[in-house]
Amino acid sequence: MLDVSQDTTAVLLASSIQHLLRLAFAFALILISIHRFRIDHLALMKSMTGFGRGSMTGQDFAAAVDLKTVNNRFLDIHLRTGAELSSVEGVIRRKIGERLSRGRVDVQVTFERTGAVLYELNRPLIAGYIEALRTLQKDYALSGEPDLNVLARLPGVMQTARDGLSEEMVAGVERALDAALDELEAMRESEGAALAVEMHGRLDEIKRHIPIIEAVAGSQVDAYRTRLQRRVSELLARDGLEVVELDQGRLAQEVAFLADRSDISEELVRLGSHVTQFRDSLNAPGEVGKRLDFLLQEFNREANTVLSKSTDVAIKESALAIKAEVEKLREQVQNVE
């Protein structure tokens, strides 16, 4: 009987261990999934600072696009191209607007023809030069004839023949722009992910102070009662009225009034809610900078209300610490798309 009991116990123990191992394995898979989900979502937020370069070479041309972005409230595109590319400026602005939503964008497009270069004469300009020289010769009785070398060096006399941009050239400029935008967005996403990690840390610090304020605020009513009772007793003793009995009902009324004026429970609830909303916005796709800026204003409003309602040193210290973290977040949010 003893051996059977021991065998049964061993079987049950082995089964329990296997069950625990399966649970541990499942829990580990859940943690890995959560970690991957968090990383994937952190990368959704983008910084407004970045640089990208793209180039494209065709049979008889070479195109290069440089993009540099910095923070700005709106999308502000500053485009620098040669006169030959004026016809594609609208396409360039449209493609940038499809990929970016905020920030100042400095765009430098370089285009060079690599095939045989043909020159054409600016005949009206040359005729004007010659006519002016002849007038000069006649009016001042000068001798000599217009010199070919002098004419050839005059500005605008000869210029490259413009056949316009072929479809291949336009497509090449667009591909160079797409490559530059890809590199730019990769950099902005990388910086955005780093910003998000740092901002999550600051949110953790804000959240750490909320329970501290709650714990101290919960004992404020008793502290008010004790302080008020001591103060009244001191005033009575100073006037020689120690035997006067305090009206406990009136005392309770005053304490309730002070407690109501200093109640910060709603502000603390809203602070916690703002932390959650801020985290959700950090993990949300698309443009989040404006929403984060609004939430920071709300953070500041609640922290200021807590400061104005409280006289406790510990509460004030925590509220000031929250405001300090909010200001640091504000500096970082200025660079979020």
C-alpha positions as CSV (number, residue, x, y, z in Angstrom):
1,M,0.0,0.0,0.0
2,L,2.8,2.4,0.8
3,D,4.5,1.8,-2.6
4,V,1.2,2.4,-4.5
5,S,0.6,5.7,-2.5
6,Q,4.2,6.8,-3.3
7,D,3.7,6.0,-7.0
8,T,0.4,7.9,-7.1
9,T,2.0,10.9,-5.5
10,A,4.9,10.9,-7.9
11,V,2.5,10.7,-10.9
12,L,0.5,13.6,-9.5
13,L,3.6,15.6,-8.9
14,A,5.0,15.0,-12.4
15,S,1.6,16.0,-13.9
16,S,1.5,19.1,-11.8
17,I,5.0,20.1,-12.9
18,Q,4.1,19.5,-16.6
19,H,1.0,21.6,-16.2
20,L,3.1,24.4,-14.5
21,L,5.6,24.3,-17.3
22,R,2.9,24.6,-20.0
23,L,1.5,27.6,-18.1
24,A,4.9,29.2,-17.9
25,F,5.6,28.6,-21.6
26,A,2.2,30.2,-22.5
27,F,2.9,33.1,-20.2
28,A,6.3,33.6,-21.8
29,L,4.7,33.7,-25.3
30,I,2.2,36.3,-24.1
31,L,5.0,38.5,-22.7
32,I,6.9,38.2,-26.0
33,S,3.8,39.1,-28.0
34,I,3.2,42.1,-25.8
35,H,6.9,43.2,-26.1
36,R,6.7,42.9,-29.9
37,F,3.4,44.8,-30.0
38,R,4.9,47.6,-27.9
39,I,8.0,47.9,-30.1
40,D,5.9,47.9,-33.3
41,H,3.6,50.6,-32.0
42,L,6.4,52.7,-30.6
43,A,7.8,53.0,-34.1
44,L,4.6,54.4,-35.4
45,M,5.3,57.9,-33.9
46,K,7.6,60.0,-36.0
47,S,10.0,62.8,-35.2
48,M,9.9,65.9,-37.4
49,T,13.7,66.0,-37.7
50,G,15.4,64.0,-40.4
51,F,17.5,63.9,-43.6
52,G,17.1,61.9,-46.8
53,R,18.9,61.7,-50.1
54,G,18.0,60.0,-53.3
55,S,19.5,59.8,-56.7
56,M,18.6,58.5,-60.2
57,T,20.7,58.2,-63.3
58,G,19.3,57.8,-66.8
59,Q,20.7,57.4,-70.2
60,D,21.3,61.1,-70.7
61,F,20.6,62.7,-67.3
62,A,21.3,62.5,-63.5
63,A,19.0,63.6,-60.8
64,A,19.5,64.0,-57.0
65,V,17.2,65.1,-54.3
66,D,18.2,66.2,-50.8
67,L,15.5,66.6,-48.1
68,K,16.0,68.1,-44.6
69,T,13.2,68.5,-42.1
70,V,12.9,70.3,-38.8
71,N,9.9,70.9,-36.5
72,N,7.1,73.3,-37.5
73,R,3.4,73.5,-36.6
74,F,2.4,72.9,-40.2
75,L,3.8,71.5,-43.4
76,D,6.1,74.2,-44.9
77,I,7.9,73.1,-48.1
78,H,10.9,75.2,-49.3
79,L,11.8,74.1,-52.8
80,R,15.0,74.9,-54.6
81,T,15.2,73.7,-58.2
82,G,16.7,75.0,-61.5
83,A,14.5,76.7,-64.0
84,E,14.5,73.6,-66.1
85,L,12.5,71.7,-63.4
86,S,9.8,74.4,-62.8
87,S,7.3,72.1,-64.6
88,V,7.7,69.4,-62.0
89,E,7.5,71.5,-58.9
90,G,3.9,70.8,-58.4
91,V,4.5,67.0,-58.6
92,I,7.3,67.3,-56.0
93,R,5.1,69.3,-53.6
94,R,2.2,66.8,-54.0
95,K,4.4,63.8,-53.4
96,I,5.9,65.3,-50.2
97,G,2.5,66.3,-49.0
98,E,1.3,62.7,-49.4
99,R,4.1,61.4,-47.2
100,L,4.6,64.1,-44.6
101,S,2.0,66.1,-42.5
102,R,4.1,68.5,-40.4
103,G,7.5,70.2,-40.3
104,R,9.6,72.5,-42.4
105,V,11.0,70.7,-45.4
106,D,14.0,72.0,-47.3
107,V,14.2,70.4,-50.7
108,Q,17.2,70.7,-53.0
109,V,16.8,69.1,-56.5
110,T,19.8,68.8,-58.7
111,F,19.3,67.9,-62.4
112,E,22.1,67.5,-64.9
113,R,22.0,66.4,-68.6
114,T,24.8,64.0,-69.3
115,G,24.2,63.6,-73.1
116,A,25.6,65.7,-75.9
117,V,25.0,69.4,-75.2
118,L,23.7,71.6,-78.0
119,Y,23.8,75.4,-77.8
120,E,21.4,77.9,-79.4
121,L,21.9,81.5,-80.2
122,N,19.8,84.2,-78.6
123,R,19.3,86.1,-81.8
124,P,17.2,89.0,-80.5
125,L,19.8,89.7,-77.8
126,I,22.7,89.5,-80.2
127,A,20.9,91.9,-82.6
128,G,20.3,94.3,-79.7
129,Y,24.0,94.2,-78.7
130,I,25.2,94.9,-82.3
131,E,22.7,97.7,-82.8
132,A,23.8,99.3,-79.6
133,L,27.5,99.0,-80.6
134,R,26.8,100.6,-84.0
135,T,24.9,103.5,-82.3
136,L,27.8,103.9,-80.0
137,Q,30.2,104.0,-83.0
138,K,28.1,106.5,-84.9
139,D,27.4,108.9,-82.0
140,Y,31.0,109.1,-80.9
141,A,32.7,108.7,-84.3
142,L,34.5,105.5,-83.2
143,S,36.2,103.1,-85.6
144,G,36.3,99.3,-85.5
145,E,33.9,96.4,-85.9
146,P,32.1,94.2,-83.4
147,D,34.4,91.4,-82.2
148,L,33.2,87.8,-82.3
149,N,35.1,86.9,-79.1
150,V,33.6,89.8,-77.3
151,L,30.0,89.0,-78.4
152,A,30.4,85.3,-77.5
153,R,31.3,86.2,-73.9
154,L,28.3,88.5,-73.4
155,P,25.7,87.2,-70.9
156,G,22.9,85.2,-72.4
157,V,24.2,85.2,-76.0
158,M,24.5,81.4,-76.1
159,Q,22.5,79.0,-74.0
160,T,21.9,75.3,-73.9
161,A,19.1,74.1,-76.2
162,R,16.0,73.2,-74.2
163,D,14.1,70.3,-75.6
164,G,12.0,70.1,-72.4
165,L,12.0,67.2,-70.0
166,S,11.2,63.8,-71.4
167,E,8.9,61.3,-69.6
168,E,11.9,59.3,-68.6
169,M,13.6,62.4,-67.0
170,V,10.4,63.3,-65.0
171,A,10.1,59.7,-63.8
172,G,13.8,59.8,-62.8
173,V,13.3,62.9,-60.7
174,E,10.2,61.3,-59.1
175,R,12.2,58.1,-58.3
176,A,15.0,60.1,-56.8
177,L,12.4,61.9,-54.6
178,D,10.8,58.7,-53.5
179,A,14.2,57.3,-52.5
180,A,14.9,60.5,-50.5
181,L,11.5,60.3,-48.8
182,D,12.1,56.7,-47.9
183,E,15.4,57.5,-46.2
184,L,13.9,60.6,-44.5
185,E,10.9,58.6,-43.1
186,A,13.2,55.8,-41.9
187,M,15.2,58.4,-39.9
188,R,12.1,60.1,-38.6
189,E,10.6,56.8,-37.5
190,S,13.9,55.8,-35.7
191,E,14.0,59.2,-33.9
192,G,10.3,59.0,-33.1
193,A,10.8,55.5,-31.5
194,A,13.6,56.9,-29.3
195,L,11.4,59.8,-28.3
196,A,8.5,57.6,-27.5
197,V,10.7,55.4,-25.2
198,E,12.0,58.5,-23.4
199,M,8.5,59.9,-23.0
200,H,7.1,56.6,-21.6
201,G,9.8,57.0,-18.9
202,R,8.6,60.5,-18.1
203,L,5.0,59.3,-17.9
204,D,6.1,56.6,-15.5
205,E,7.6,59.3,-13.3
206,I,4.4,61.3,-13.4
207,K,2.4,58.2,-12.5
208,R,4.7,57.5,-9.6
209,H,3.8,60.8,-7.9
210,I,0.0,60.3,-8.2
211,P,-0.3,57.7,-5.4
212,I,2.1,59.8,-3.2
213,I,-0.3,62.7,-3.5
214,E,-3.3,60.5,-2.9
215,A,-1.8,59.1,0.3
216,V,-1.1,62.5,1.7
217,A,-4.4,64.0,0.6
218,G,-6.3,61.2,2.4
219,S,-5.0,62.4,5.7
220,Q,-5.6,66.2,5.1
221,V,-9.0,66.3,6.7
222,D,-7.7,65.0,10.0
223,A,-4.8,67.4,9.8
224,Y,-7.1,70.3,9.1
225,R,-9.2,69.4,12.1
226,T,-6.2,69.1,14.4
227,R,-4.7,72.3,13.2
228,L,-7.9,74.3,13.4
229,Q,-8.7,72.9,16.9
230,R,-5.2,73.8,18.1
231,R,-5.4,77.3,16.6
232,V,-8.7,78.0,18.2
233,S,-7.5,76.7,21.6
234,E,-4.4,78.9,21.3
235,L,-6.6,82.0,20.6
236,L,-8.9,81.2,23.6
237,A,-5.9,80.7,25.9
238,R,-4.4,84.0,24.8
239,D,-7.6,85.8,25.7
240,G,-8.0,83.9,29.0
241,L,-10.9,81.9,27.9
242,E,-9.5,78.3,28.4
243,V,-12.8,77.2,30.1
244,V,-14.9,77.9,27.0
245,E,-16.0,74.7,25.4
246,L,-15.5,74.4,21.7
247,D,-18.6,74.0,19.5
248,Q,-17.8,70.6,17.9
249,G,-20.6,71.0,15.4
250,R,-19.2,74.3,14.1
251,L,-15.7,72.9,14.1
252,A,-16.9,69.9,12.0
253,Q,-18.6,72.4,9.7
254,E,-15.4,74.4,9.2
255,V,-13.4,71.3,8.6
256,A,-15.9,70.0,6.0
257,F,-15.7,73.4,4.3
258,L,-11.9,73.4,4.2
259,A,-11.9,69.8,3.1
260,D,-14.2,70.5,0.2
261,R,-12.1,73.5,-1.0
262,S,-9.0,71.4,-0.8
263,D,-10.4,68.2,-2.4
264,I,-8.1,67.1,-5.3
265,S,-9.6,63.7,-5.9
266,E,-11.0,64.7,-9.3
267,E,-7.7,66.3,-10.4
268,L,-5.8,63.1,-9.5
269,V,-8.3,61.0,-11.5
270,R,-7.9,63.2,-14.5
271,L,-4.1,63.1,-14.1
272,G,-4.2,59.3,-14.2
273,S,-6.5,59.4,-17.2
274,H,-4.2,61.8,-19.1
275,V,-1.3,59.4,-18.5
276,T,-3.3,56.6,-20.1
277,Q,-4.4,58.8,-23.0
278,F,-0.9,60.1,-23.6
279,R,0.4,56.5,-23.8
280,D,-2.3,55.5,-26.2
281,S,-1.5,58.5,-28.4
282,L,2.2,57.6,-28.4
283,N,1.2,54.1,-29.7
284,A,-1.3,55.4,-32.2
285,P,-0.5,55.7,-36.0
286,G,-0.6,58.9,-37.9
287,E,-0.2,62.5,-36.7
288,V,-0.2,62.6,-32.9
289,G,1.8,65.8,-32.1
290,K,-1.1,68.1,-31.8
291,R,-3.1,65.7,-29.6
292,L,0.0,65.3,-27.3
293,D,0.4,69.0,-27.1
294,F,-3.3,69.3,-26.0
295,L,-2.8,66.6,-23.3
296,L,0.2,68.4,-21.9
297,Q,-1.9,71.6,-21.5
298,E,-4.4,69.5,-19.5
299,F,-1.5,67.9,-17.4
300,N,-0.4,71.4,-16.5
301,R,-3.9,72.6,-15.6
302,E,-4.4,69.7,-13.2
303,A,-1.0,70.1,-11.6
304,N,-1.6,73.8,-11.1
305,T,-5.0,73.1,-9.5
306,V,-3.4,70.6,-7.1
307,L,-0.8,73.2,-6.1
308,S,-3.4,75.9,-5.5
309,K,-5.6,73.7,-3.4
310,S,-3.0,72.1,-1.2
311,T,-0.9,73.4,1.6
312,D,0.9,70.2,2.4
313,V,4.6,70.3,1.5
314,A,4.7,66.7,0.3
315,I,1.8,67.3,-2.1
316,K,3.4,70.5,-3.4
317,E,6.7,68.8,-4.0
318,S,5.1,66.0,-6.0
319,A,2.9,68.4,-8.0
320,L,6.0,70.5,-8.9
321,A,7.8,67.3,-9.9
322,I,4.9,66.5,-12.2
323,K,5.1,70.0,-13.7
324,A,8.8,69.5,-14.3
325,E,8.2,66.3,-16.2
326,V,5.4,68.0,-18.2
327,E,7.8,70.7,-19.3
328,K,10.4,68.1,-20.4
329,L,7.6,66.3,-22.3
330,R,6.6,69.6,-23.9
331,E,10.1,70.2,-25.3
332,Q,10.1,66.7,-26.8
333,V,6.5,66.9,-28.2
334,Q,7.5,70.0,-30.2
335,N,9.5,67.6,-32.4
336,V,6.7,65.0,-32.9
337,E,4.9,64.9,-36.2
